[in-house]
Amino acid sequence: MNAAAASRSRAMVLYAPHTALRLEERAIPQPGPGQVLLRVQACGVCRTDLHVVDGELTEPVLPLVPGHEIVGTVVECGPGVSRFEPGARLGVPWLGATCGTCSYCVTGRENLCDQPTFTGYTRDGGYAQHVVADARYCFTLPDDLDDTHAAPLLCAGLIGYRSLRMAADAHRVGIYGFGAAAHLIAQVAAWQGRELYAFTKPGDAAGQAFARSLGCRWSGDSTSAPPVLLDAALIFAPVGALVPAALQATRKGGVVVCAGIHMSDIPAMPYRWLWGERSIRSVANLTRADGEEFLALAAQVPVSTTVEVFPLERANEALSAVRTGRINGAAVLDCR
């Protein structure tokens, strides 16, 4: 390989919403102060990436390399980085950096930072062979998971974990939308001794069987009532109409947790469905503490990821598969 080729990196690039990503060769980015340059091994394909590509998240920095479930090895450390060394295997999540000074950051709620940056949205992400990341927001990954199986932990797993924590000590937990996040957090919840009830798209017999194989006591379509009232419901599908459905399936004093970064409008509903001290909560991003806790817990359970792997240049196909719900588990790009 000549020197010019060695200084180039392939990437899938978004130039405008509602358009296909383009495969390009770009100069390998250089790490600045506090940053690390990673050789990307794998990057998960998250529904949030779809919200970016489909224009539902409206403020991407274009042109943009999507992707925020990144597993890579350190190639070079920028000035001031002492935490990692070249060769270290790291994970890069959605939360790319925070200001560290706003009222949320200084009170341990950096996920609500007023001036954050987000990987694969306001800074280039991992649908590429190389990526630069803020070393402070990278995670060390469990050794017993290979690159493609570790990638979904970095958003699907983390958001699922934060959502489950919002369910507090709920014993009977419903999961609406049994995709990447649900298939990971169901394993954690079952390991904790909770009863799980899974809701899928109508007619998705394969998804319902998949849910039962991961410890769900019952599975049915999202129009069905569960056999018992739930203590909590986690909604991973970006469908606002599921909120009133979940409230009706939840007992008095229960909580409905909306786990997505985007959701279609919640329809009008009778107040009595909310009454009885039921509550609705949303999940916003993640904190580094979430990441450290979940990755340690995932190794302890241990969490097993089900993945379908696509080569980097087939990222558009992978996005389409996630969009149509064809994937049981998670889609992951092999970026090597």
Secondary structure, DSSP 8 states (H G I E B T S, - for coil): --HHHHTEEEEEEB-STTS--EEEEEE-----TTEEEEEEEEEEE-HHHHHHHTTSS----SSB-----EEEEEEEE-TT--S--TT-EEEE-SEEE--S-STTGGGT-GGG-SS-EEBTTTB--SSBSEEEEEGGG-EE--TTS-HHHHGGGGTHHHHHHHHHHHTTT-SEEEEES-SHHHHHHHHHHHHTT-EEEEEESTT-HHHHHHHHHTT-SEEEETTS--SS-EEEEEE-S--TTHHHHHHHTEEEEEEEEE--S---------GGGTTTT-EEEE--S--HHHHHHHHHHHHHTT----EEEEEGGGHHHHHHHHHTT--SSEEEEE--
